[in-house]
Amino acid sequence: MSVATTMQLALRNAFIQRDSPGHALARDSARIARACQDMADRFRRGGKLIVFGNGGGGADAAHIAVEFMHPVIVGKRALPAVALSNDAPTMTAIGAREGLAESFAHQLASWATPSDIALGVSRDGRCANVLRGLRAAHDLGLLTVALLGDTEPAEPAETAEPVETVETVADHVLLARTADPAVVKEIHVTTYHLLWELAHLFLEHPPANRADTLPTGTRTDGRAGDQESDPADVPARDSAQCSDDACVTCSDQAAPATVVRLLHSGLALAETATGTGEISTEEISVALVDASVGDTVLTHAGEAIAVIMKGAHRGRP
Amino acid sequence: MAVLDEPPSEEMRGLYPFLYPDQARLESVLAEVQRSTEAKAAEIVRLRRQVAELDGDRLIVCAQEMATRFASGGRLFTFGNGGSSTDAQEVATAFLHPAGPGRPLPALSLTSDIAVVTALSNDVGFDVVFARQLAALGRPGDIALGLSTSGGSANVVQAFREASRLGMLTVGLAGDRGGKLTELGLLDHLFIVPSASVHRIQEAQTTLYHVLWELTQHALGTSLPASTT
């Protein structure tokens, strides 16, 4: 067979073999939902997300952390997340002295608090340091989530020591339904995009005693919102309903505001709508944007981060 | 009184929904979550098929040209921002240290050296972080592969200008309509994922570069088992 024919065949097979694990993800929706519900609970309690993996799984850990810290969808609240595999000096220091298997467990012991979430990525489910990291996190009381491929478990070694399996250390095991590491990664990317999106959905729909705070019109389509972000999609601040530091409607979240007067030193007076429809005026910083009176800006912790509507559109829905 | 601890039956909740508002709300959120997951899974499967139709033949040509470069000593440099920077790292490690069988090939992600990235950003500007590295490391026989979901990242555009000036093979992965990378008109290969969702674009790009890796290995004559991507 010529190289060209081999490549044609390989191309065809490559795309076909991705269909089945892609569809299988839909069948895991309840499993994913349960994980997100628990993750949202931890974020609500002030917990942070700690992610780790090796090789490409380390790249995934970095992607997951940036996804939560700096969402691509404007107006979504930043959630605290760190990727342990990013720190090359620490990784190599632990690797050289205690061994690679300790690289995540050691960092977790110093960084984690019981309200946190540990998320380990291992495409073949056999990474010793990911399993040890999850074990350490589990013992500390963290919520533990494992993102794995559908690989046959390793042959148990003939030792007296019990073998650590992921089921004993992870509260939630999410599987990509394939053993091919490249396809596992692709399914994982969709899975963690869903984890991010659905964790926000559960954060915005608190389960108990919050009937009066349910925001409406929540977007769950994951569409890019950079330029076309509709201010109506961004929940407004509402201090009246604030009950704790982790309240999603009034903590670290972006909100639209209309500039009514420019002040000295990059400051401005701006009007914001409260959840009850009342207008309140507050001082914000417009130092980072080119804003004029009448413009609608997106504010984050009192700082305007983007002009989302020029003044000419003022008053339009 | 154990009966009080049991969850209310479907019938009870139907009769007295006001007694169980939390339960009803949770169920509606769970139903929405399930619907959302199923919709996203179906969407990315559809998008992958569309990409296979659109880009299949061009992926083969691109892989052949990459293989030619590698065969004559060329190296691969990858770059991108945010989530795409992690893809750049994934591409580099996939070529340099394949997960399964495959010939290791020289590849470097320009996003990993935080000393260089912060030095250039601080001293010159963020737009040059990749271009300056290519100017220093790149040679005419090399390959530049950049990812941008919008196609509009200024530092990715500048990097491609520099790579093109040096005579490197340029491969771009973009989304939506390709943004500035399309307007630039100087890339040897540009693969655009036709979606408005940053998430779906990233997911389909992951498939694109994995298939590109596999086809490059085939073009180099590496024999891969049929089941391996």
Interface residues (C-beta under 8 A of the other chain):
Chain A: V3 A4 T6 M7 Q8 A10 L11 R12 N13 A14 F15 Q17 R18 D19 G22 H23 L25 A26 D28 S29 A30 I32 A33 C36 G55 G56 A59 D60 A62 H63 V66 E67 H70 V72 I73 R123 D180 P181 A182 V183 K185 E186 V189 T190 H193 L194 E197 L198 L201 F202 H205 P207 A208 N209 A211 L214 T220 D221 G222 R223 A224 D226
Chain B: P21 D22 R25 L26 V29 L30 E32 V33 Q34 S36 T37 E38 K40 A41 A42 I44 V45 R48 R49 A52 G56 L59 I60 A63 Q64 G82 G83 S85 T86 D87 Q89 E90 T93 A94 H97 A99 G100 T149 S150 D176 A196 S197 V198 H199 R200 Q202 E203 T206 T207 H210 V211 W213 E214 L215 H218 A219 G221 L224 A226 S227 T228 T229
